[in-house]
Amino acid sequence: MPDFKTMAQEKSVLQWGGLAGVLGGVIFILVFVIVGVFAGFEVDVMRFPDIRTPLMVGDSLYLVVLILWVIHFLALYRALRETSLAPALFGSVLGILGLVVLAAESLHQPWQKPISDLYHAPGATLEAQATLVLLWQVTEGIFYALLVTGLVLLPIGVIALGVAMFKAPAFGKGIGGLSVVLGILGVVAGIVLLIDAGSSIAVVIVLSLIVFHIAVGWRVYRLSRAPQGVLKIEERAGALKTMQEGRVDVPAPVEGR
C-alpha cells in the first residue's frame, strides 16, 4: 500500500509539472501578443502613460510563466534523476537559476512609473526631462543585463536535461535530441546577444524555450497518465541500461551445494 501511495504522489508531481510547462509556454505566447499588439516592444518614458496597462498585464503574466517553468524543471528532475542523476541535477539547477535571474527583471512598473511621473509632472523643465530620459535608459540597461544573463543560463540547462533524456526510456533520443538542438540554438543566440546587445536574436532564445517547455511538458504530463507501476518499471529499466553501459559487474548467483 505505501508503494502505491508513493507512486501516486510521484505521478502527481509529473502531472502538475508537465501541465505547468505547457501552460507556461501558452501564456508566454499570450504575453507576446498582448505586448506586441497593445504596447510594442520599444518602450520609452514619453509613451509609458499611454501603454502602462498592457505593459503591466504583460509583466505580470511573464512572472507567472517563470513560476510555472520552475515547477516544470523540478518535475523534470524527478523524472530523470533515476537514470541520469548528474545531467538531470545540473540541468534543472541551471534552468531554475536562469529563471530566478529573469524573475528579478520581470516587473518593470516599480521603476518605470516613478520616472514617468516625474517626466510628465506639470512644470518639469527640459533639463529635468533630459536627465530623466538618461535615468530611464540606465535603469533599463541594468534590467536588460539581467535578461541577457538569464537567457544565456537557461539554454545550457536545457542541453543538460536533453542529455539526461537520452538514457531515460520514458523520453528517448527523439525528445532528448530535440531538447539538445533547442538548447544549442539558444546558446548560439545567447553568444550573439553578448556580442551585439542590440540584436533582436533574443527572440530565438525565447521561442526555443517555449517550444521546449510545451513539447517536453506534454511528454511529462503523458508520462504521469501511464498505468500504475509503468514509471517505476521504466526507471528500473533505465538504471539497468546505465549499469550495463557502465559495465558494472553483477555477481552471478552461487549455486547451492
Disulfide bonds with the S-S distance in Angstrom:
none
